[in-house]
Amino acid sequence: MTTLITQSPIAVAAPRAAAWAANAWIAVSRASSALQAWSRHRNARTEMMGRVSEANRLRHVAQGFMSSDPRFAADLYAAADRHERNE
């Protein structure tokens, strides 16, 4: 004859603060993701403004060469445009 003994697990309640801690962790994670996205956007914008500023300075130099060497000035304008567009 075979005897089979089965045991059912005892129901254990979740810790009282577990749900609150999980929700807090999710909120912190979302806030962190939002701050990282904002930081990436801000860095890209700063970099773009730097390229625009450099291109404008080169255009100013090109303007000085316009009367003496217009072809060189045109090359400088084209270089400024390319620099402003490239990432």
C-alpha positions as CSV (number, residue, x, y, z in Angstrom):
1,M,0.0,0.0,0.0
2,T,1.2,3.5,-0.9
3,T,0.7,6.5,1.2
4,L,0.7,10.0,-0.4
5,I,1.1,13.0,1.7
6,T,0.4,16.4,0.2
7,Q,1.0,19.8,1.7
8,S,-0.6,23.0,0.6
9,P,1.5,26.1,1.0
10,I,0.5,28.5,3.7
11,A,-0.9,31.8,2.3
12,V,1.5,34.6,3.1
13,A,0.5,38.2,2.8
14,A,2.7,40.6,0.9
15,P,4.6,43.0,3.1
16,R,2.6,46.1,3.8
17,A,4.9,48.6,2.0
18,A,5.7,46.3,-1.0
19,A,3.0,47.9,-3.3
20,W,4.0,51.4,-2.2
21,A,7.7,50.7,-2.8
22,A,7.0,49.2,-6.2
23,N,5.0,52.2,-7.3
24,A,7.6,54.5,-5.9
25,W,10.3,52.6,-7.9
26,I,8.3,52.9,-11.1
27,A,7.8,56.6,-10.6
28,V,11.5,57.2,-9.9
29,S,12.4,55.1,-13.0
30,R,10.1,57.2,-15.2
31,A,11.4,60.4,-13.8
32,S,15.0,59.2,-14.4
33,S,14.1,58.3,-18.0
34,A,12.5,61.7,-18.6
35,L,15.6,63.5,-17.2
36,Q,17.9,61.5,-19.4
37,A,15.8,62.3,-22.5
38,W,15.8,66.0,-21.6
39,S,19.5,65.9,-21.0
40,R,20.1,64.3,-24.4
41,H,17.9,66.9,-26.1
42,R,19.6,69.8,-24.3
43,N,23.1,68.5,-25.3
44,A,22.0,68.1,-28.9
45,R,20.6,71.6,-28.9
46,T,23.8,73.0,-27.3
47,E,25.9,71.3,-29.9
48,M,23.7,72.6,-32.7
49,M,23.9,76.1,-31.4
50,G,27.7,75.8,-31.2
51,R,27.8,74.7,-34.9
52,V,25.6,77.6,-35.9
53,S,27.8,80.1,-34.0
54,E,30.9,78.7,-35.6
55,A,29.3,78.8,-39.1
56,N,28.2,82.4,-38.5
57,R,31.8,83.4,-37.5
58,L,33.1,81.8,-40.7
59,R,30.5,83.7,-42.8
60,H,31.7,86.9,-41.1
61,V,35.3,86.0,-42.2
62,A,34.0,85.2,-45.7
63,Q,32.4,88.6,-45.9
64,G,35.8,90.2,-45.4
65,F,37.2,88.3,-48.4
66,M,34.2,89.1,-50.6
67,S,35.8,92.2,-52.2
68,S,39.3,90.8,-52.6
69,D,38.7,87.1,-53.5
70,P,35.0,86.3,-54.2
71,R,35.7,82.7,-55.1
72,F,37.5,82.0,-51.8
73,A,34.6,83.8,-50.0
74,A,32.1,81.5,-51.8
75,D,34.1,78.5,-50.7
76,L,34.0,79.7,-47.1
77,Y,30.3,80.3,-47.3
78,A,29.8,76.7,-48.6
79,A,32.0,75.3,-45.9
80,A,30.0,77.2,-43.3
81,D,26.8,75.8,-44.7
82,R,28.2,72.2,-44.6
83,H,29.4,72.6,-41.1
84,E,26.1,73.9,-39.9
85,R,24.2,71.0,-41.5
86,N,26.5,68.2,-40.4
87,E,26.1,66.5,-37.0
